[in-house]
Every structure is written in structure tokens, then in C-alpha cells.
């Protein structure tokens, strides 16, 4: 089961991994906090990319 969860995390599917952890009541064996932190970091990176892309046209004198 742990291998499946690790594969999901590596693919950036932390929330799916969390669903499995809670569905199979594995919270005591596999803590959810690292998944949430990884999801937060990924979200920050995505947000920065979006903001940078959207800001680019405005920085050229428009």
C-alpha cells in the first residue's frame, strides 16, 4: 500500500494519496502532514508560474 501512495505523491497527486490514507485508516502509520506540506509547496510553485506569465505582458509597457 505504501508503494502506491508514494507513487501518487511522486506524480504530484498528494490529495489522492491522502484520500487513500484516510480511507484505509492508515493515519497512524502514514502521517498526513508531509502530504499536505508537499501539496502546499506544489501549489506555491504553480501560483508563481501563473503570476509570472500573467505579469509578463504588463511589464512591457502596456
C-alpha positions, 0 to 999 in steps of 0.5 A: 500500500505504501508503494502506491501512495508514494507513487501518487505523491511522486506524480504530484497527486498528494490529495489522492494519496491522502484520500487513500490514507484516510480511507484505509485508516492508515493515519497512524502509520502514514502521517498526513502532514508531509502530504499536505506540506508537499501539496502546499509547496506544489501549489506555491510553485504553480501560483508563481508560474501563473503570476509570472506569465500573467505579469509578463505582458504588463511589464512591457509597457502596456 
